[in-house]
C-alpha cells in the first residue's frame, strides 16, 4: 500500500501576513484513494499507461524509494487506482534569497498541498502536472480548475477523488524497436 503511518503533530506557523492554517479545512494525513481513467483523443481507454504519483512528506520533501512515490499501470479500460495519504501544505524558506524574492514579489511562503502526477505511454505525449485540493487554505487563484481535486468522504473514513487524463499521440519520432 501507499499509506504512511506518520501524521504531523504540528505544522510550522504561517507568516504573520498570511491566513492561519486550519486543519479542519485540510485533513492532513487522511487516507485518500485516487481513481481515474487515461484515454486517447478519441475517448478510448489506453491500456498499460504508467501513472506515477508523488506527494511530499510534511516538510515538503519527496524522497525516491519511500512511501511518498507510487507508480501503477492502467488496466484494459485505461483505469487506475492509487491509495495514498492527503499531503500536507508546507512552508518554503522565508529568509535569504528566497525570502527576498517572496517579499519583493508579494508571494506567500506557504505552498498548497498537492500531488505531482506523471502519465506516460509509448508513442504518446507525457503529461506532468500538479493536482491541488479544493478545500486547501493555501490554493492559489492560478491553479487550473481541471487540476483541482475535490475528495469526497468514503467508506471507513477514506476520502475518494477522481481525475481523468487525455493523452495525445506524439508527433516526435520514437526511437527503438
N, C-alpha and C positions, 0 to 999 in steps of 0.2 A: 504494500500500500504506500501511498504518498502522503501519509499523515505524519505530522510532527507532534511529539508529545509536549513540547515546551510551549507555554503560553506566557506572554510577557506579564510580569507583575507590576512593572512601572515603565512608562514611556517618558522620554525627556520632555520637559515643558516647552510649549511653543514660545517663540519670541514674543515679547510684550505687545507688538503691534499686530498680532495675529489672533484669530479666533481660537478659543480653547478647544483642545481635543475632547471629544465626547465619546467614551466607549459605547454608550447606548446607541449612537448613530453608526458605529463601526465595530461589529463584533469580532475583534482581533482574535485570531487563532481558532475560530469556529470551523468545524468541518464544512467542506464545500465540494459538491460534485458538479463538474463542468461537463456538459454534453454538447454535441454538435454534429454537424454534417459538413463534409467537404464535397463540393460539386464543381463541375466544369461550367463553362459559359452557356451550355445548353441545358443545364439543370440536372444532368446525370451525376449520381454519386460516383466518387473516384475511390477505387479500392487501393489499399497499400500506401496511402499517404502517411508520411511521418508528421506527427503533431507533437511538438515539444513545448512544454510549459515550464517556465522558470518563475519562481517567486522569491522575493528577498526574505531573509530572516528579519528579526525585529530590529536589527541595526542597519538595514538597507543593503545587506550583502548577499550575493548569490555565490555559493561555493559549489563548484563542479563535484560530482560524486556524492552529494548529500541529498537529503530528502526534499531539498528545495528545487530540484530539477527532475522532471519525468518526461519520457517520450513514449508515445503509443502509436499504433498503426491502425488506420481506418479499416473497417470491415468491408464486405462486398457492396454495401449500400453507401459507403463513404462516411459511416457514422463512427464516432469515438466517444469514450467516457474516461474522464480523469478525476480521481479522488485526490483532493488536496486540502489545504488549510487556507482560510481567508488571510491574505498577507496584511502586514501592519504598515501604516504610513510611517515615514521616518524623516528625520531632520538631517540635512546636509550641513557641513561645517559653515558656521556664520562668521568665521574670522579669517584673517589672511586675505589672499587674493580673491577667494570665493566670496568671503564676506563683503569685500569692497564691491564686487560685481553685483551681488544681491542688493546691496544698499543703493548703488547707483542706478540700477535698472528697476528698482521698486519691486523686486521679486520677493516671494515668501520662501524661507529656508525649508519649509515642510514639503515633502513630496507625497502625493496621494498614494494610497495602497494600490498596487497594480500587479498584473501578471504579464510577463513577457511571453509572447507566443510566436513560434516559428513553424510554418506549414510548408513542407517540401514534398515534391513528387517529381519523378523523372519527366523531362520534356515539358515541365510546367514552370511558370514563374513562382519563385519563392515568396511567400507572404510573411513579413515580420512586423509585429505590431505590439502595442501595449493595450491591455484591457483594464479599464477602471471600474469602480463600483459606484453606483448611483448615490448611495447614502453616505459616501465618504465626505467628511468635513473639508478635506483639502483638494477635492477635484477642481480642476481649472476649467474656466469657461471655454478653452480652446480644444478640449477633448471631443473628438468626433462622436456624434450620437451612436453610430454603429459599433463603437468601441467601448460602450458603457454597459456593464453587466448589471442586472437588477435581480440578485438572488432572491429566491422565494423559499420560505420555510418548507422543509420536507419532513418525511417520517423520521423519527428518532433524533430530532434536533439537527439534522443535516440539511444545510441550505443547498438549493439547486439553482443553477444558471445554465442558459443555453446560448450558444453562439455558432453561427454558420459562416463558412468562408467559400468564396468563389475563386477558383484557380483559373488563370488564363494560360493558354498554350504559349510556350516560349518561342520567340522568333529567332533566338540565338542558336547557332549551330551546336549540336550536342556531340561531345567527343566520346570516344569509347565505342565498344561493340555492342 
